[in-house]
Amino acid sequence: MSKGFNVPDKVIYVCTGSKCKKKGSKDIGKTIRNMIKEMGLKGKVEVVKTECTDRCDFAPVMSFQPNNVWLHHTTEQQAQKTFQEHIIQSDKQV
């Protein structure tokens, strides 16, 4: 039996379906992972690559949980801003 695993406080889902990937989701996920590492949030915030979210017309798509914030037609700048608002600033308000 395994010892279990850490459950992060917050999760960011990044669609890596073919259309989202073509429109930059892989780079967006990498940028967010780097931000998590640089800010010392590893283990507290996790990026999860998902297969198709069935929202291909809105690619690239990502979601910030537990706030249930969804981004569509996402740019790296939008992803970074939303990370600041819903990951960093929401922690400061608690």
C-alpha positions in Angstrom: 0.0 0.0 0.0 1.3 3.4 -0.9 1.8 6.3 1.6 -0.7 8.5 -0.2 -0.1 11.7 -2.0 -0.3 15.4 -1.4 -3.6 17.1 -2.3 -3.0 20.6 -3.5 -5.0 23.6 -2.3 -5.6 24.8 -5.8 -5.5 23.2 -9.2 -5.2 24.8 -12.7 -6.5 22.6 -15.5 -4.9 23.3 -18.9 -6.5 21.6 -21.9 -3.9 19.9 -24.1 -6.3 18.6 -26.7 -5.1 19.1 -30.3 -6.7 22.4 -31.0 -5.7 23.9 -27.6 -2.1 22.6 -28.1 -1.9 24.2 -31.5 -3.0 27.5 -30.1 -0.4 27.5 -27.3 -1.7 25.7 -24.3 1.5 23.7 -23.8 3.5 26.9 -23.5 0.9 28.5 -21.2 1.1 25.4 -18.9 4.8 25.7 -18.8 4.7 29.4 -17.9 2.3 28.7 -15.0 4.4 25.8 -13.8 7.4 28.1 -13.7 5.5 30.7 -11.8 4.5 28.1 -9.2 8.1 27.0 -8.8 9.5 30.6 -8.6 6.9 31.6 -6.0 7.5 28.5 -3.8 4.0 27.2 -4.3 4.9 23.7 -5.3 2.7 21.2 -3.5 0.1 23.9 -2.8 -0.8 24.7 -6.4 -0.8 22.1 -9.2 -1.1 22.3 -13.0 -3.0 19.3 -14.5 -3.0 18.7 -18.2 -6.4 17.6 -19.4 -7.4 16.0 -22.7 -10.0 17.8 -24.7 -12.6 19.8 -22.7 -14.9 19.8 -25.7 -14.7 23.6 -26.1 -12.5 23.5 -29.2 -14.0 26.7 -30.6 -12.7 28.6 -27.6 -9.1 27.2 -27.6 -6.9 27.4 -25.7 -9.0 26.7 -22.6 -8.0 26.6 -18.9 -9.7 26.5 -15.5 -8.6 27.7 -12.1 -10.1 25.7 -9.2 -11.5 25.9 -6.6 -12.7 29.3 -7.8 -14.2 27.8 -10.9 -12.7 30.5 -13.2 -12.6 29.5 -16.9 -10.5 31.2 -19.5 -11.0 30.9 -23.2 -8.9 32.1 -26.2 -6.2 32.3 -23.5 -2.9 34.2 -24.0 0.1 33.8 -21.7 -0.5 37.3 -20.4 -4.2 36.5 -19.5 -3.1 33.3 -17.8 -0.4 35.1 -15.7 -2.9 37.8 -14.7 -5.5 35.3 -13.7 -2.9 33.3 -11.7 -2.1 36.5 -9.8 -5.7 37.3 -9.2 -7.0 33.8 -8.2 -3.9 32.1 -6.8 -1.7 34.8 -5.3 -4.2 37.5 -4.3 -6.9 35.1 -3.1 -4.3 33.6 -0.7 -3.6 37.0 0.7 -7.3 37.6 1.4 -7.6 34.5 3.6 
